[in-house]
Amino acid sequence: MKILLVAKGDWSGAGFALYKAINDTTEHEAHIISFSQPGDYLQYPFDILDPSFDEIRKWVKWAEILNIYDNAEDLIPIDCPIKPVIMGYHGSWYRNDPQKANLMAEKRGYLQTCLTQDLSLFGPIWIGRAIEDLSAMHSPDPNDFIVAHAPTWRPYKGTDFIIEALEDMPGIKLDIIEGVSNKECLKRKAKAHVLIDTISPPGVGAGFGTNALEAWSLGMPVISQAPPGVEGRIKELAGQIPYCSPFGDMLLRNLVEKLRNDREFYARWRDIGRQYVREFHAPQVIAQKFIDLCEQFLGL
């Protein structure tokens, strides 16, 4: 099967991971188009970066099926041949108006998938993001207990609250990772002991994203949270909540202290995250799930 993925912006990492998983673990062939944008600092490597319209037309003609992420549909020239489309959704663009996105997909005959479990509440099929085993990179700092936090959007991730909550904790170092390449981000995460993904306002949050997947794959626990409906969806799709939450008496500051001082508690949450990634996000798992969807969609 010939698969063309089209991504831009913060979808580029998930698109690149799926492209690599398909080519590395299946007999099918994938290529990925992406466009660089001002402020797009993650710097993932790409197969086809910033192509001309003529190059895009060539690759659309080559493909049997397109996987277009979020709002990247506008990258396809209008005179390209019509191909079956799997439309993948990421986050805020879809959450802003899911009814409009669903209606558009229905009219155009698109199959809809999503990266995070909360979006599956609105109809798309959750497929997840492929993540490779990163455990060989993990080398936690022997002196300080480092808590990593890598916000892509501070208000959504609760960054200001996290900074305030963990301020002046003896022996605790908070590393806020922003504005660096994915390679540099991973190097800094690999020095950490714990990652905080999202501490969102009430009723907001997807539970976790790529930052958490990378942390679990590196081999550390993740602190995060989500509304009850989203957590119910995570349990329904994956069987468990893989992160620990600062709810009830276990406030964020206390939870970080417990992870630092209670080795059994730390190991339990580390192992839960590792198991979750192996079962639901390993490249071969995601690639096969995606290929199965393509074959069903194409009637193969």
C-alpha positions in Angstrom: 0.0 0.0 0.0 1.3 3.5 -0.8 0.5 6.0 1.9 1.1 9.8 1.9 1.0 11.6 5.2 0.5 15.4 5.2 1.3 17.4 8.3 2.3 20.8 9.5 3.0 22.6 12.8 2.7 20.6 16.0 1.3 17.6 14.2 4.6 17.1 12.5 6.1 14.9 15.2 3.1 12.5 15.3 3.1 12.3 11.5 6.8 11.6 11.4 6.5 8.9 14.0 3.7 7.1 12.1 5.6 7.4 8.8 8.7 5.9 10.4 6.7 3.1 12.1 5.0 2.1 8.9 8.3 1.9 6.9 10.2 0.2 9.8 7.7 -2.4 10.8 5.5 -3.2 7.8 5.9 -4.1 4.1 3.9 -1.0 3.2 5.5 2.3 1.9 4.8 5.7 3.4 6.1 9.2 2.6 5.4 12.4 4.6 5.0 16.0 3.5 5.5 18.8 6.0 6.1 22.6 5.8 8.4 24.6 8.1 6.7 27.5 9.8 7.9 30.5 11.8 8.4 29.5 15.4 8.2 25.7 14.6 11.1 24.7 16.8 10.7 21.0 17.2 12.8 20.3 14.1 11.7 16.7 13.2 13.5 15.2 10.2 11.3 14.9 7.2 11.1 12.8 4.0 9.5 15.6 2.0 9.9 19.1 3.5 8.6 22.3 1.9 7.7 20.8 -1.5 6.5 22.8 -4.5 3.0 22.4 -5.7 4.3 20.3 -8.6 6.0 17.9 -6.1 2.8 17.7 -4.1 0.8 16.8 -7.2 3.4 14.0 -8.0 3.1 12.5 -4.5 -0.7 12.7 -4.3 -0.8 10.9 -7.7 1.6 8.2 -6.4 -0.4 7.6 -3.2 -3.3 5.1 -2.8 -4.5 6.8 0.4 -3.8 10.1 2.2 -3.5 10.6 5.9 -4.0 14.4 6.4 -3.5 15.9 9.9 -5.8 18.5 11.4 -5.9 21.6 9.2 -3.2 20.5 6.7 -5.8 19.9 4.0 -5.1 23.3 2.6 -1.6 22.1 1.5 -3.1 19.9 -1.2 -3.6 21.8 -4.6 -7.3 21.7 -5.7 -6.4 20.2 -9.0 -4.8 17.1 -7.5 -6.5 13.7 -8.2 -9.1 12.7 -5.6 -7.8 10.0 -3.2 -9.4 8.3 -0.1 -8.5 10.5 2.9 -8.0 9.5 6.6 -8.3 12.8 8.5 -6.4 12.7 11.8 -7.1 15.2 14.6 -4.8 16.5 17.2 -6.3 18.9 19.7 -7.5 22.5 19.9 -8.4 22.9 16.2 -10.9 20.1 16.5 -12.1 20.7 20.0 -13.1 24.3 19.1 -15.9 23.0 16.8 -16.1 19.2 16.6 -19.6 19.3 15.0 -18.3 21.4 12.1 -15.3 19.1 11.6 -17.5 16.0 11.7 -19.9 17.4 9.2 -17.1 18.3 6.8 -15.6 14.8 7.1 -19.0 13.2 6.5 -19.7 15.3 3.4 -16.3 14.5 2.0 -16.3 10.8 2.9 -13.3 11.0 5.2 -12.4 8.4 7.8 -11.6 10.2 11.1 -8.9 9.3 13.6 -7.5 11.1 16.6 -4.3 11.1 18.6 -5.7 11.7 22.1 -8.4 9.7 23.8 -10.5 12.8 24.7 -11.1 13.5 21.0 -12.6 10.0 20.6 -15.5 11.3 22.8 -16.6 13.3 19.6 -16.5 10.4 17.2 -13.0 9.9 15.7 -11.3 6.5 16.1 -8.4 6.7 18.6 -5.2 5.4 17.1 -2.5 7.0 19.3 1.0 8.1 18.6 3.9 5.7 17.9 6.8 6.0 20.3 10.1 4.2 20.2 11.8 2.6 23.2 14.0 5.4 24.6 15.0 3.7 27.8 18.7 3.5 26.8 18.8 7.3 27.0 17.6 7.6 30.6 20.4 8.8 32.9 18.7 10.7 35.8 20.8 13.4 37.5 22.5 11.8 40.6 22.5 15.0 42.6 19.1 16.7 42.2 15.6 15.1 41.8 14.7 16.7 38.5 11.0 17.3 37.6 10.7 18.0 33.8 7.8 20.0 32.3 7.7 20.7 28.5 4.7 23.0 27.8 3.7 23.7 24.2 1.0 26.1 25.6 1.5 27.3 29.1 -2.1 28.1 30.0 -3.4 24.7 28.9 -0.6 22.8 30.6 -0.9 24.7 33.9 2.7 25.8 33.8 2.4 28.9 36.1 0.6 26.8 38.8 3.3 24.1 38.5 6.1 26.6 39.0 4.4 28.1 42.0 3.5 24.8 43.6 7.1 23.4 43.4 8.9 26.7 44.2 11.7 26.4 46.9 11.4 22.6 47.4 14.7 21.4 48.9 16.5 19.0 46.6 13.9 19.4 43.8 14.8 21.0 40.5 12.1 22.0 38.0 13.3 22.0 34.4 10.9 23.9 32.1 11.8 22.8 28.6 10.7 25.2 25.9 11.9 26.5 22.5 14.3 23.7 21.7 14.5 20.9 19.1 12.9 17.5 19.8 16.4 16.1 20.1 17.4 18.6 22.8 14.1 18.2 24.6 14.6 14.4 24.8 18.2 14.9 26.1 16.9 17.1 29.0 14.0 14.8 29.8 16.5 11.9 30.0 18.1 13.7 33.0 14.8 13.9 34.9 13.2 11.6 37.4 9.6 12.6 36.9 7.6 14.5 34.2 4.6 16.7 34.8 2.5 16.8 31.7 -0.7 18.7 32.3 -2.2 20.3 35.5 -5.2 22.0 33.8 -8.1 24.1 35.0 -11.2 22.1 36.1 -12.9 20.5 33.1 -10.0 20.9 30.8 -7.3 18.5 29.6 -6.6 15.5 27.5 -4.9 13.6 30.2 -1.5 13.3 28.5 0.2 13.8 25.2 3.6 13.2 23.5 5.6 14.5 26.4 4.2 11.8 28.7 4.7 9.1 26.1 8.4 10.1 25.8 8.8 10.1 29.6 7.2 6.6 30.0 9.4 5.3 27.2 12.5 6.8 28.8 11.5 5.1 32.1 10.0 7.6 34.5 6.6 8.2 36.1 4.3 10.9 34.8 2.1 13.3 36.8 -1.0 14.6 34.9 -4.7 14.9 35.2 -7.9 15.0 33.1 -11.7 15.5 33.6 -13.6 12.4 34.8 -15.2 11.9 31.3 -11.8 11.9 29.6 -10.3 9.5 32.3 -13.3 7.2 31.7 -12.5 7.2 28.0 -8.8 6.4 28.6 -9.8 3.4 30.8 -12.3 2.3 28.1 -9.7 2.4 25.3 -6.5 1.5 27.1 -7.7 -0.4 30.2 -5.9 1.8 32.8 -4.9 5.4 33.7 -1.1 5.3 33.2 -0.3 8.6 35.1 -0.6 9.5 38.8 -2.7 12.5 39.7 -2.4 15.2 42.4 -6.0 14.8 43.6 -7.6 14.7 47.0 -5.0 14.9 49.8 -2.2 14.1 47.4 -1.5 17.7 46.3 1.1 18.3 43.6 3.9 19.2 46.0 3.2 16.2 48.2 3.0 13.9 45.2 6.4 15.0 44.0 7.8 14.4 47.5 6.3 10.9 47.6 7.8 10.0 44.2 11.2 11.2 45.4 11.1 9.4 48.8 9.0 6.3 48.3 10.9 3.9 45.9 8.1 1.4 45.8 5.6 4.1 44.8 8.0 5.5 42.2 8.7 2.0 40.7 5.0 1.2 40.5 4.1 4.3 38.5 7.2 3.9 36.3 6.3 0.3 35.5 2.6 1.2 34.8 3.8 3.8 32.2 6.3 1.4 30.6 3.6 -1.3 30.2 1.1 1.2 28.8 3.6 2.4 26.1 4.6 -1.1 25.1 1.0 -2.3 24.8 -0.6 0.7 23.1 2.1 2.9 21.5 4.9 0.7 20.3 5.7 1.5 16.6 4.6 -1.9 15.4 1.3 -1.7 17.3 0.4 1.8 15.9 1.6 0.9 12.4 -0.5 -2.3 12.3 -3.6 -0.5 13.7 -3.2 2.2 11.1 -2.8 -0.3 8.2 -5.8 -2.3 9.4 -7.9 0.9 9.3 -6.6 1.7 5.8 -7.5 -1.7 4.5 -11.0 -1.6 6.1 -11.5 1.9 4.6 -10.3 0.8 1.1 -12.4 -2.4 1.3 -9.3 -4.6 1.0 
